């Protein structure tokens, strides 16, 4: 559910931009695909919560408390101020063009570093492809579970601070989730417990 929610939020801030002098908006096909993917992931997450949780209402309320307030406040700041800066017609998200494979990216930060030779491997994601909406779910997956198919990051040039804060917030939630997962596994699997404490 969190992956679907943040994927939708990142798609919204990247694809729905200024209204004047010319709006920057996604086409109808991309909007339908994105909302369908979001709905499918959210409904499957809700079904899993209802099926496995003893108190699904409390679980959903806690998720809403963590996921909703800060991103909604940042969205209000982004759309309240408007965006009139350089590189407006290019995506905020860039992907590494050299590899496309499933990888664990625990050490990857969500924003590109300010190093020109490092930047050369990254290109803005393409807006004119039918599968473009998958990139936002992939970025959300990278940030939250530290695993993904492409190395997608936010660019470091002409990037509003509220968008960077949104990415760092999700990245921090993912770090806390991985730490909680490892702690839980260390309490239940003796071999992993030994691996963590004696390394």
SERO-4910 file (N, C-alpha, C, O; in steps of 0.05 Angstrom, whole numbers):
BEGIN
 pado doro    nc1    nc2    nc3   cac1   cac2   cac3    cc1    cc2    cc3    oc1    oc2    oc3
  Unk    A     16    -24      0      0      0      0     17     25      0     11     44    -14
  Unk    A     39     25     16     57     48     17     71     52    -10     75     75    -19
  Unk    A     79     30    -23     92     32    -49     73     45    -69     81     62    -85
  Unk    A     48     36    -69     28     46    -88     23     76    -83     21     92   -101
  Unk    A     20     83    -57     14    110    -50     36    130    -58     31    150    -70
  Unk    A     61    123    -51     83    141    -57     88    141    -88     96    162    -98
  Unk    A     84    119   -101     86    119   -130     67    138   -143     74    153   -162
  Unk    A     42    138   -133     22    157   -143     30    186   -137     27    204   -154
  Unk    A     40    191   -113     48    218   -106     71    228   -123     71    251   -133
  Unk    A     91    211   -128    114    219   -144    105    223   -173    115    242   -187
  Unk    A     87    207   -183     77    211   -210     62    237   -212     65    251   -232
  Unk    A     47    244   -192     31    269   -192     50    293   -193     45    311   -209
  Unk    A     71    293   -176     88    317   -175    105    319   -200    114    341   -208
  Unk    A    111    296   -213    128    297   -237    112    303   -263    122    316   -281
  Unk    A     87    293   -264     72    295   -289     51    317   -290     42    324   -311
  Unk    A     43    327   -267     22    348   -266     36    373   -255     40    377   -231
  Unk    A     43    391   -274     58    415   -266     42    440   -271     18    440   -268
  Unk    A     55    461   -278     43    488   -278     18    489   -297     15    473   -315
  Unk    A      1    508   -291    -22    513   -308    -17    535   -328    -29    534   -350
  Unk    A     -1    554   -321      5    577   -339     35    580   -344     50    573   -326
  Unk    A     44    588   -367     28    595   -390     18    570   -406     -1    573   -422
  Unk    A     30    547   -401     21    523   -415     23    500   -395     44    495   -384
  Unk    A      1    486   -390      1    464   -370     18    441   -380     20    435   -403
  Unk    A     30    427   -360     45    402   -365     29    380   -352     29    378   -327
  Unk    A     16    363   -368     -2    342   -357      3    316   -372     11    316   -395
  Unk    A     -3    293   -358     -1    267   -372    -24    263   -391    -45    276   -388
  Unk    A    -21    245   -410    -43    239   -428    -63    220   -414    -57    209   -392
  Unk    A    -86    216   -426   -107    200   -414    -99    171   -410   -105    159   -389
  Unk    A    -85    159   -429    -77    131   -427    -59    127   -403    -62    108   -388
  Unk    A    -39    144   -400    -20    142   -377    -35    145   -350    -30    131   -331
  Unk    A    -54    164   -350    -70    168   -325    -86    144   -318    -87    136   -295
  Unk    A    -98    131   -338   -114    107   -333    -97     85   -323   -104     71   -304
  Unk    A    -73     80   -336    -55     59   -327    -45     64   -299    -44     45   -283
  Unk    A    -38     89   -293    -27     95   -266    -48     91   -245    -43     78   -224
  Unk    A    -73    101   -249    -94     98   -229   -102     69   -226   -109     60   -204
  Unk    A   -101     54   -248   -108     25   -247    -87     10   -230    -94     -7   -214
  Unk    A    -61     16   -236    -40      3   -220    -42     10   -191    -38     -8   -174
  Unk    A    -47     35   -185    -49     44   -157    -73     30   -144    -70     20   -121
  Unk    A    -95     28   -157   -119     15   -146   -114    -15   -141   -122    -25   -120
  Unk    A   -101    -28   -160    -96    -57   -157    -77    -62   -133    -83    -80   -117
  Unk    A    -56    -47   -131    -37    -51   -109    -49    -44    -82    -45    -58    -62
  Unk    A    -65    -23    -81    -77    -15    -56    -98    -35    -47    -99    -42    -23
  Unk    A   -115    -44    -66   -135    -64    -58   -123    -90    -49   -132   -103    -30
  Unk    A   -101    -99    -63    -88   -124    -54    -75   -120    -26    -75   -138    -10
  Unk    A    -64    -96    -21    -53    -90      5    -74    -90     27    -70   -100     49
  Unk    A    -97    -77     21   -119    -77     40   -129   -105     46   -136   -112     68
  Unk    A   -131   -121     25   -140   -149     28   -121   -164     46   -130   -180     63
  Unk    A    -95   -160     43    -75   -173     59    -77   -164     88    -74   -180    107
  Unk    A    -82   -138     93    -84   -128    120   -109   -140    134   -107   -148    157
  Unk    A   -131   -140    120   -156   -151    131   -153   -180    137   -164   -190    157
  Unk    A   -140   -195    120   -137   -224    123   -118   -231    145   -122   -251    159
  Unk    A    -96   -216    149    -75   -224    168    -75   -210    195    -64   -220    215
  Unk    A    -87   -186    196    -86   -170    220   -109   -177    240   -131   -183    231
  Unk    A   -103   -177    265   -124   -181    285   -142   -157    288   -166   -160    293
  Unk    A   -131   -134    284   -147   -109    285   -141    -92    260   -124    -74    261
  Unk    A   -153    -99    237   -146    -85    212   -152    -55    213   -138    -39    200
  Unk    A   -172    -47    229   -178    -18    231   -156     -2    243   -148     19    233
  Unk    A   -144    -13    264   -121      0    277    -97      0    259    -82     20    258
  Unk    A    -92    -22    245    -70    -23    226    -72     -2    204    -52     12    198
  Unk    A    -95      0    192   -100     19    171    -97     48    181    -87     65    168
  Unk    A   -108     52    206   -106     79    218    -77     87    223    -69    110    218
  Unk    A    -61     68    232    -32     74    237    -18     79    211     -1     97    209
  Unk    A    -24     63    190    -12     68    164    -19     96    153     -3    111    143
  Unk    A    -45    103    157    -54    130    148    -40    152    163    -33    173    152
  Unk    A    -35    148    189    -21    168    205      8    172    196     18    195    197
  Unk    A     20    151    187     48    153    178     50    163    149     67    179    143
  Unk    A     31    155    132     33    160    104     20    186     94     30    198     75
  Unk    A     -1    195    107    -17    217     96     -8    245    104     -5    261     85
  Unk    A     -4    252    129     -2    280    136     21    295    123     17    316    110
  Unk    A     46    285    125     69    300    115     69    301     84     73    323     73
  Unk    A     64    279     69     63    281     40     41    300     30     45    315     11
  Unk    A     18    300     43     -4    318     35      4    347     41     -1    365     24
  Unk    A     18    352     63     27    380     69     48    388     48     48    411     39
  Unk    A     66    370     40     86    377     20     74    381     -7     82    399    -22
  Unk    A     53    366    -14     39    370    -39     25    398    -39     25    412    -59
  Unk    A     14    405    -16      1    431    -14     22    454    -18     16    474    -31
  Unk    A     46    450     -8     67    470    -12     75    471    -41     78    493    -52
  Unk    A     79    448    -54     87    447    -82     67    460   -100     75    477   -116
  Unk    A     42    453    -97     22    465   -115     13    492   -107      2    508   -123
  Unk    A     16    499    -81     10    526    -73     29    547    -83     21    569    -92
  Unk    A     55    540    -83     75    559    -93     76    559   -124     83    580   -136
  Unk    A     70    537   -136     74    535   -165    103    529   -171    121    533   -154
  Unk    A    108    521   -196    135    514   -204    142    528   -230    131    522   -251
  Unk    A    161    546   -228    170    561   -251    201    563   -249    212    583   -240
  Unk    A    214    541   -257    243    539   -254    254    527   -279    240    520   -298
  Unk    A    280    524   -280    293    512   -303    286    482   -306    278    470   -286
  Unk    A    290    472   -330    285    443   -335    256    435   -329    251    413   -319
  Unk    A    237    452   -335    209    446   -329    198    425   -347    179    410   -339
  Unk    A    208    422   -371    197    403   -390    211    376   -390    207    359   -408
  Unk    A    227    371   -369    242    346   -366    235    334   -339    230    349   -320
  Unk    A    234    308   -338    227    294   -313    246    301   -290    270    305   -295
  Unk    A    236    301   -266    253    303   -242    269    277   -237    288    278   -223
  Unk    A    260    256   -249    272    229   -243    290    221   -266    284    225   -289
  Unk    A    314    210   -258    333    201   -277    341    172   -271    341    164   -248
  Unk    A    346    157   -292    353    129   -289    380    123   -301    389    136   -320
  Unk    A    393    104   -289    419     95   -300    414     80   -326    399     60   -326
  Unk    A    427     88   -347    422     75   -373    439     51   -379    436     39   -400
  Unk    A    458     44   -361    477     23   -368    467     -5   -360    475    -24   -373
  Unk    A    450     -7   -340    441    -33   -330    411    -32   -325    400    -12   -317
  Unk    A    398    -55   -330    370    -58   -324    367    -86   -312    364   -106   -327
  Unk    A    368    -88   -286    367   -114   -273    356   -111   -244    356    -89   -233
  Unk    A    347   -133   -233    338   -133   -205    362   -130   -187    381   -146   -189
  Unk    A    362   -111   -169    385   -106   -152    376    -96   -124    355    -83   -121
  Unk    A    393   -102   -105    388    -92    -77    404    -66    -75    428    -65    -81
  Unk    A    390    -45    -66    402    -18    -66    401     -5    -39    391     18    -36
  Unk    A    410    -20    -18    409     -9      9    426     16     12    417     34     26
  Unk    A    448     17     -1    466     41      2    459     64    -17    473     84    -16
  Unk    A    439     61    -34    432     82    -53    416    104    -41    396     98    -27
  Unk    A    424    129    -45    409    152    -35    390    161    -57    395    156    -81
  Unk    A    368    174    -50    347    180    -70    354    203    -89    340    207   -109
  Unk    A    375    219    -84    381    242   -101    410    238   -112    428    229    -98
  Unk    A    413    245   -137    439    243   -150    460    261   -136    453    283   -128
  Unk    A    485    252   -134    506    269   -123    514    290   -144    510    287   -167
  Unk    A    527    311   -134    536    333   -152    564    327   -163    583    340   -156
  Unk    A    565    307   -180    590    298   -192    585    293   -221    571    274   -228
  Unk    A    598    308   -238    591    308   -267    596    280   -280    580    271   -296
  Unk    A    618    267   -273    624    241   -284    604    220   -276    598    202   -291
  Unk    A    593    223   -251    572    204   -242    546    210   -257    532    191   -264
  Unk    A    540    235   -262    515    243   -275    514    232   -304    492    228   -314
  Unk    A    537    228   -317    537    221   -345    523    194   -350    512    190   -372
  Unk    A    521    177   -330    508    151   -333    478    153   -331    463    134   -338
  Unk    A    467    176   -322    439    179   -317    425    197   -337    436    218   -345
  Unk    A    402    188   -346    385    203   -365    357    207   -354    348    189   -339
  Unk    A    344    229   -360    316    232   -351    298    209   -361    301    200   -384
  Unk    A    280    200   -344    261    179   -353    244    191   -376    239    215   -377
  Unk    A    234    173   -393    220    182   -417    190    185   -411    178    166   -401
  Unk    A    179    208   -417    151    212   -413    133    201   -435    109    197   -431
  Unk    A    145    196   -458    129    189   -482    127    159   -486    121    150   -509
  Unk    A    132    143   -466    130    114   -468    105    105   -453     98    116   -432
  Unk    A     92     84   -463     68     74   -450     73     62   -422     55     62   -405
  Unk    A     97     52   -418    104     40   -392    117     59   -373    127     51   -352
  Unk    A    117     85   -379    130    105   -362    120    105   -333    136    109   -315
  Unk    A     94    100   -329     82    100   -302     95     79   -284     95     83   -260
  Unk    A    107     58   -295    120     38   -279    145     49   -265    152     39   -243
  Unk    A    157     69   -276    181     80   -264    176     92   -237    193     91   -219
  Unk    A    152    103   -232    146    116   -207    142     95   -185    150     99   -162
  Unk    A    130     72   -192    127     50   -173    155     38   -168    160     30   -145
  Unk    A    172     37   -188    199     26   -184    215     44   -165    230     34   -148
  Unk    A    213     71   -169    227     89   -151    217     86   -122    232     86   -103
  Unk    A    190     83   -120    179     79    -93    188     53    -81    194     52    -57
  Unk    A    190     32    -97    200      6    -88    230      8    -79    238     -3    -58
  Unk    A    246     23    -95    274     28    -88    276     42    -61    292     34    -44
  Unk    A    260     62    -57    262     78    -32    252     63     -8    264     65     14
  Unk    A    231     47    -11    219     35     13    231      8     20    238      3     43
  Unk    A    234    -10      0    244    -36      6    273    -40     -3    285    -62      1
  Unk    A    286    -19    -14    314    -20    -22    319    -42    -42    341    -54    -42
  Unk    A    300    -47    -60    304    -66    -82    288    -55   -106    267    -43   -102
  Unk    A    298    -60   -130    285    -50   -153    298    -59   -179    318    -73   -178
  Unk    A    285    -52   -202    295    -61   -228    313    -41   -241    332    -48   -255
  Unk    A    308    -15   -236    325      6   -247    335     23   -224    323     25   -203
  Unk    A    359     35   -229    369     54   -209    358     81   -216    370     96   -232
  Unk    A    335     88   -205    322    113   -211    326    132   -187    321    124   -164
  Unk    A    334    157   -193    338    176   -172    327    203   -180    322    208   -204
  Unk    A    324    221   -161    317    249   -167    342    263   -177    364    259   -167
  Unk    A    338    281   -196    361    298   -204    367    318   -182    351    323   -165
  Unk    A    391    329   -184    399    348   -163    398    377   -173    404    396   -158
  Unk    A    391    381   -198    390    408   -210    361    417   -214    344    400   -222
  Unk    A    354    442   -207    327    453   -211    306    434   -199    287    427   -211
  Unk    A    311    427   -174    293    409   -160    281    424   -136    296    432   -118
  Unk    A    254    428   -135    242    441   -111    248    425    -86    248    401    -85
  Unk    A    253    440    -64    260    427    -39    238    409    -28    244    389    -14
  Unk    A    213    416    -33    191    400    -22    190    372    -35    183    352    -23
  Unk    A    198    370    -61    199    344    -74    222    327    -63    220    303    -59
  Unk    A    245    341    -58    268    327    -46    260    317    -18    267    294    -10
  Unk    A    245    333     -3    237    325     24    218    301     23    219    284     40
  Unk    A    201    301      3    183    278     -1    198    252     -5    192    231      6
  Unk    A    219    253    -23    235    229    -28    251    221     -3    252    197      3
  Unk    A    262    240     11    277    233     35    259    222     57    268    204     72
  Unk    A    235    231     58    216    221     78    210    191     73    211    175     91
  Unk    A    204    185     47    199    157     41    224    140     45    222    117     55
  Unk    A    247    150     38    272    135     42    277    130     71    286    108     78
  Unk    A    271    149     89    274    145    118    255    124    128    262    107    145
  Unk    A    230    124    118    211    103    126    221     76    118    218     56    132
  Unk    A    233     74     94    244     49     84    267     39    101    269     15    107
  Unk    A    284     58    110    306     50    127    296     39    154    306     19    164
  Unk    A    276     52    165    264     43    190    251     16    187    253     -2    204
  Unk    A    238     11    164    225    -14    159    245    -37    156    242    -58    167
  Unk    A    268    -32    142    289    -52    139    301    -59    166    306    -82    172
  Unk    A    306    -38    182    317    -42    209    298    -59    226    307    -77    240
  Unk    A    272    -53    225    252    -68    240    251    -97    230    248   -116    246
  Unk    A    253   -100    204    252   -127    192    275   -144    201    272   -167    209
  Unk    A    299   -132    200    323   -147    209    322   -153    238    330   -175    247
  Unk    A    313   -134    255    311   -139    283    291   -162    289    296   -179    306
  Unk    A    268   -162    275    248   -183    278    260   -210    270    256   -230    284
  Unk    A    273   -211    247    285   -236    238    307   -246    257    310   -270    261
  Unk    A    322   -227    268    343   -235    287    332   -247    312    345   -263    326
  Unk    A    307   -240    319    295   -252    343    282   -279    338    276   -294    356
  Unk    A    278   -285    312    264   -310    305    281   -331    292    275   -355    293
  Unk    A    303   -322    278    320   -341    264    348   -341    277    362   -321    275
  Unk    A    355   -362    291    381   -362    306    405   -357    288    423   -343    297
  Unk    A    406   -368    264    429   -363    247    433   -334    239    455   -324    239
  Unk    A    410   -321    233    412   -292    226    420   -276    251    434   -256    248
  Unk    A    410   -285    274    418   -271    299    448   -272    303    460   -251    309
  Unk    A    460   -295    299    489   -297    301    504   -280    280    524   -268    286
  Unk    A    493   -280    256    505   -265    234    506   -235    240    526   -222    235
  Unk    A    484   -225    251    482   -196    257    500   -188    280    513   -168    279
  Unk    A    500   -204    301    514   -196    325    544   -202    325    559   -189    340
  Unk    A    553   -220    307    582   -226    307    596   -215    283    620   -220    280
  Unk    A    583   -201    266    596   -189    243    609   -163    251    621   -149    234
***
